[in-house]
Amino acid sequence: GGNVAMDVARTCLRQGAKEVHVLYRRSREEMPANEEEIEEAEEEGIHFHYLTTPVEALAGSSGRIAEVRCIRMQLGEPDASGRRRPIPIAGSEYTMPVDSIVSAIGLAADLDFFGQEPENLRPGINKWNTLEVDPVTYATSVEGIFAGGDVVSGAATVVEAIKAGRQVAISIDRYLRGEDLKAGRGIQLEPVDLPPGDFPKAAREKMSRLAPAKRKHTFEEVQLGFSEAQALAEAKRCLECGICSECYRCVDACMAKAVDHDMQPVTEDLAVGAVVFAPGFRPFDARLKPEYGYGIWPNVVTSLEYERILSAAGPFGGHIQRISDAKKPQRMAWIQCVGSRDASIGNDYCSSVCCMYATKQAMITKEHEHDIETTIFYIDMRAQGKGFDRFYERARDETGVRYVRAMVSRVVPVPETDSLILSYVDAENRIAQEEFDMVVL
């Protein structure tokens, strides 16, 4: 049921067999072959007999193979491979007429020769009958012996074998030079929190194939390649293509000769009088607060997105406009503490910056378009920096920014206008609603 079986069956068809049957003791779901290999075999007319095991080859009167006796199977509990164990069904034997039988047994490394070596020269072998090696250096349990490729990983691809060969060569070179085999090697993967919705799901492009009626009688290439449009669409699925491909063009381009791909980390001790930690900030994903409609309603934006709207170098050239229809908003609201002071999402504390930058954005909005009504919904005003109280008072008393102490519960759209209704509870514990053209989180 593996890829070897698919190769054998499809090759038999191309060699002139009128009918090809594949007998597999488990169901289609348990077949280890790649799905595309199974699909292509089915397209070419290969017959699959699932939950079937051959028991005996039967000769005809001429002494040649004439039939194969089979027995039907049922699936029991999982075995060591994790797949459900096939169990013969008593009394279900039947025969199938055949004139050739091919056993698709696959490939495995032959490690028997190690049995002829002294005990101290026998590398460790695991339960999969492959050599145990260090995952970084590819060193075996015997000093000075390294291994890679199928003898370590089992049957795999040429690309994986090339990678293993390269890593083994680096290890052997370091071993002969007496250097540390692991220094600077190994990929350190760090978990990354991907904001939901930032990366839309896109299925792999389906490559066009030679028609089954034509390909099953020839050995022509089945996969015809991507069109230009498909290749571009497939390339867009890449989440991160900025890794180093080791072309070393940066070395040639750097006039100062400052790029050294062989440079290793160096630890230095510096005498200093003080240490300042500058960890920076991590933007909060507003989609984690779906009640405010970010990512759902187009006229709900984050403060960072609105900062770009205000910028002369931004997408609208500094003109304030709504996302949905490019119209100027007449009433705008800022909602404070979105993503902070909220234990349910793991951010227990105040961000300490929202109050002042919301005030700043509201004031700049009034400077751009003095007739826009600006309202900031806040829980309490954190103005702990020097001059911050005066800044807040100037925004409120001189610029005309309206402040409402309230807890906003949700934001819903007005279907006809794409405006937004804010529901909130104010400081007097009264439930209220207001309509705005644009909301900034």
C-alpha positions, -999 to 999 in steps of 0.1 A, spaced: 0 0 0 30 23 -1 45 44 -29 65 14 -41 33 -5 -47 19 25 -67 51 26 -88 50 -11 -95 13 -12 -104 16 18 -128 48 5 -143 31 -29 -150 3 -10 -169 29 8 -190 47 -24 -197 15 -38 -214 -6 -54 -187 -43 -52 -196 -54 -52 -159 -35 -44 -128 -49 -52 -93 -35 -40 -60 -43 -61 -29 -40 -42 4 -48 -56 38 -61 -24 53 -85 2 42 -78 32 19 -75 55 49 -45 35 63 -26 33 30 9 48 35 12 59 -1 10 96 -9 -26 106 -17 -16 120 -52 0 87 -60 -32 68 -52 -53 93 -71 -31 90 -102 -32 52 -101 -70 53 -98 -72 77 -128 -52 52 -148 -76 24 -141 -57 5 -114 -81 -18 -95 -77 -16 -57 -89 -44 -34 -89 -31 2 -91 -53 33 -77 -82 13 -46 -103 19 -31 -128 -6 -27 -163 10 -15 -186 -17 -4 -186 -53 -21 -214 -73 -7 -229 -105 -28 -240 -135 -25 -271 -156 5 -256 -175 24 -252 -143 22 -214 -145 6 -191 -120 -32 -190 -127 -48 -178 -95 -42 -162 -62 -61 -173 -31 -71 -143 -9 -88 -138 24 -108 -108 35 -97 -88 66 -113 -66 93 -95 -39 113 -88 -44 150 -69 -25 176 -38 -3 165 -5 -21 162 31 -8 168 28 14 136 -2 32 150 -25 18 123 -53 -6 131 -42 -42 129 -58 -63 101 -75 -95 113 -85 -123 89 -122 -131 86 -127 -168 90 -144 -184 60 -139 -154 37 -114 -170 13 -118 -165 -24 -96 -168 -56 -87 -143 -82 -74 -152 -117 -40 -138 -124 -11 -145 -147 17 -126 -128 23 -116 -92 46 -88 -82 55 -83 -45 59 -46 -37 80 -49 -6 97 -15 -5 133 -9 5 153 -9 37 189 -5 47 210 -37 50 229 -33 83 238 -70 87 274 -64 79 278 -46 113 274 -80 129 308 -90 115 325 -60 132 339 -60 168 315 -49 195 333 -15 199 328 -7 162 291 -15 160 269 17 159 236 18 178 206 6 157 171 15 167 138 -4 165 133 8 129 165 -8 119 182 25 111 214 39 127 211 61 158 229 94 153 232 128 169 205 150 153 230 179 149 263 163 141 251 129 126 277 112 148 270 75 156 277 59 190 311 50 177 336 78 178 347 89 143 319 72 125 291 94 110 261 85 90 233 101 71 207 95 44 183 65 42 205 45 66 194 70 93 161 84 82 147 55 63 135 59 27 133 96 20 141 121 -7 172 130 -26 171 165 -11 171 151 24 200 129 15 220 159 2 213 178 34 225 149 55 256 144 34 265 181 37 261 180 75 281 148 78 309 164 57 310 194 80 312 171 111 340 150 96 360 181 87 356 195 122 364 161 137 397 158 118 406 194 128 398 187 164 371 213 165 338 214 184 313 195 163 282 213 176 294 249 179 271 272 159 250 244 144 215 233 148 183 252 141 168 269 172 131 272 165 111 297 186 73 295 188 55 323 170 20 335 178 4 340 144 -26 364 147 -57 346 134 -68 359 100 -35 376 91 -26 346 69 -56 335 48 -57 298 41 -48 290 5 -47 255 -8 -17 242 -28 -20 248 -65 -30 216 -84 -5 209 -111 -19 199 -144 -12 162 -154 -10 143 -187 -43 127 -195 -47 92 -180 -56 77 -214 -23 89 -229 1 85 -200 -8 49 -189 8 35 -220 40 56 -220 67 67 -196 62 104 -204 64 129 -176 30 129 -158 33 162 -141 32 190 -167 44 219 -144 27 251 -132 15 279 -155 30 313 -147 -2 323 -129 -1 291 -108 36 296 -100 29 331 -88 -1 320 -67 19 292 -52 48 315 -43 23 338 -25 15 310 -1 50 313 14 48 328 49 85 336 51 109 336 21 136 357 37 159 329 49 195 329 38 199 307 6 238 310 10 243 326 -24 269 349 -7 260 379 -29 259 400 3 296 392 8 304 406 -26 282 436 -22 295 447 12 323 472 5 334 472 41 338 434 40 317 432 72 297 401 63 312 369 75 290 338 72 315 317 92 314 341 122 305 324 154 289 340 186 315 355 209 310 362 246 325 395 258 326 411 293 320 449 293 324 473 322 293 495 324 278 517 350 241 508 344 220 485 323 188 495 307 164 469 293 145 480 262 122 450 254 99 471 232 62 463 226 42 436 209 10 448 192 -22 433 206 -43 413 181 -77 430 184 -94 400 168 -91 384 202 -118 409 213 -145 401 186 -172 421 204 -155 452 191 -158 440 154 -121 444 143 -115 423 112 -153 420 108 -166 456 102 -143 476 79 -146 509 97 -132 495 130 -94 500 129 -66 497 154 -46 528 167 -16 517 147 -36 515 115 -51 549 122 -16 563 127 -9 553 91 -42 569 80 -31 602 96 4 600 81 11 621 50 31 591 37 2 567 45 -23 551 22 -46 581 20 -19 608 19 -29 621 54 -66 625 45 -89 610 71 -114 587 54 -133 555 61 -121 522 48 -155 511 35 -164 540 12 -135 565 14 -158 591 29 -147 615 56 -161 605 90 -181 630 110 -181 613 143 -152 592 156 -147 571 187 -117 557 205 -121 528 228 -95 525 255 -80 495 273 -86 470 244 -63 442 251 -50 455 285 -62 452 321 -79 420 309 -69 387 327 -91 366 303 -65 372 275 -34 372 297 -28 409 298 -35 418 334 -20 453 335 -24 487 319 -3 493 288 5 528 301 5 544 266 -31 542 253 -45 572 271 -20 596 257 -17 584 222 -55 583 218 -55 619 231 -28 628 206 -46 611 177 -79 628 186 -61 662 187 -44 656 153 -77 645 139 -92 679 150 -63 697 134 -68 679 101 -106 683 101 -118 706 128 -155 697 123 -150 660 131 -165 651 165 -140 630 185 -149 610 215 -126 589 238 -143 562 259 -120 555 289 -121 536 322 -97 560 339 -72 585 325 -35 575 331 -15 607 327 15 598 347 42 616 326 55 651 330 30 675 314 6 648 306 -22 662 327 -19 695 309 -19 677 276 -52 660 285 -68 692 297 -58 710 265 -73 683 244 -106 684 265 -109 722 271 -93 738 241 -94 713 212 -128 699 219 -121 662 224 -150 646 243 -141 621 271 -167 596 283 -159 574 313 -175 541 304 -171 505 297 -179 497 260 -196 463 257 -199 459 219 -197 475 185 -223 465 158 -228 480 123 -256 500 108 -261 480 75 -273 508 53 -244 532 61 -215 511 74 -216 533 105 -212 517 140 -233 515 171 -214 515 204 -231 501 234 -217 510 268 -223 515 305 -213 549 318 -200 560 352 -236 564 365 -242 527 356 -266 537 328 -268 517 296 -264 538 265 -258 536 227 -242 561 203 -236 560 166 -202 567 151 -188 567 115 -155 552 126 -140 535 156 -104 533 167 -93 505 191 
